[in-house]
Amino acid sequence: MSDEKLASRMARLGSETAFDMLVKARTLEKQGQDIIHLELGEPDFNTPTTIVDAGKVALSDGNTHYCPPAGIEELREVIASHITQSRGVEVNADWIVITPGAKPIMFFLMLALIEKGDEVIYPDPGFPIYESMIRFVGGIPVPIPLLEDLQFSFSQKMLLSKISSRTKLIIINSPQNPTGGIVGEKDLMVVADIAIQNDIMVLSDEIYSNVIYEGKHDSIASIKGMLDRTVILDGFSKAYSMTGWRLGFGVMRPDLQVQISKLVTNSVSCTPPFIQKAGVKALKNGASSIIKMVGEFRDRRDFLVKELNQIPRISCLNPHGAFYVFPNVKAFGKSSDEIEDYLLKEAGVALLSGTSFGKFGEGYLRISYANSIENLTEACRRIRKALNNL
Ligand SMILES: Cc1ncc(COP(=O)(O)O)c(C=O)c1O
């Protein structure tokens, strides 16, 4: 189709470069090159068998029809008590909207809240879909840089300077993609103060809330006065290795929940009910699988951070959550995109340039350690050798 026929908003839609990199890497594989995949943000473990079995039983039992757009009552109740218990806030099923994956919560919330010209503050480097969705709905993206010196948190002064009368929404993400950083309690308090004083909503992307190595997960929703102005985004993709099932949810005050559910009705109608049944099983019986997975990720993180810091001209912080490291490669004097491309072609290692996550990602790479220690060992050996020639 010619570009003139496309609605102008399509030109404002971004993408997720992890998928572009996957396509490039697969093309090289077809040509016979051996590639180690460190580009994708999905756990490399199988979905726990008990969860798979629950999905199968639910299929056989006929959970194959439309269901309420906001989700089946059983799963919404289980999620509500999980949120009450894990975040220490009183919510019930009326606060929950279930969606196919957590991503639609970003899309639907911005469609519901953002008018043309409204400003949305979001982390940079950050998940690329935030900026894409902000632009798509006509909002103005206002990036807040995450700084290595602050363990990839933001400067409070900088955040304050970005607030204007048009600021409608602040997005925070902790544990964070791509840096693995955590937004600490003090920073959460600052965001909360600003949100309350300026009547701003907060989208708190907590999709990695279970993948945490030191300390505990803090949600901004738990801060006094914040529950009503926070939308928690969370889901099953990362916690239970269920990326392909597509199961996520939003937690928000009931009047907003009704509006977001209308967007579900207007788009996908509902999330498949047999998948939601598997989600019930995950929340009721999946705790031990999370502990096992996080233990394995911790070993890999420790290994990878140590190995990377031994490579000349690379320095890498020790992230406290998610399954990414974000090494600094500024000393090579090349752009992150150039290094990404070079390592793919010369070393057969697929990873992502920091700028895939925004302009403040320049000088960094994102490496996902959702891969075995053997492959990580080989990847580090190849990276060291290739970078030695740069
Ligand atoms: C920060 C962040 N939020 C949300 C998502 C989307 O999760 P889902 O696959 O459940 O849609 C991802 C996936 O990579 C992510 O990294």
The ligand as a Gaussian input file, in Angstrom:
#p B3LYP/6-31G(d) Opt

LIG

0 1
 C        9.398000      -3.803000      30.654000
 C        8.431000      -4.714000      29.969000
 N        7.118000      -4.505000      30.110000
 C        6.211000      -5.286000      29.502000
 C        6.593000      -6.334000      28.695000
 C        5.541000      -7.128000      27.965000
 O        5.201000      -8.325000      28.553000
 P        4.219000      -9.334000      27.816000
 O        5.049000     -10.278000      27.024000
 O        3.466000     -10.029000      28.912000
 O        3.287000      -8.560000      26.945000
 C        7.946000      -6.602000      28.527000
 C        8.383000      -7.693000      27.634000
 O        9.505000      -7.818000      27.219000
 C        8.894000      -5.775000      29.180000
 O       10.213000      -5.980000      29.061000

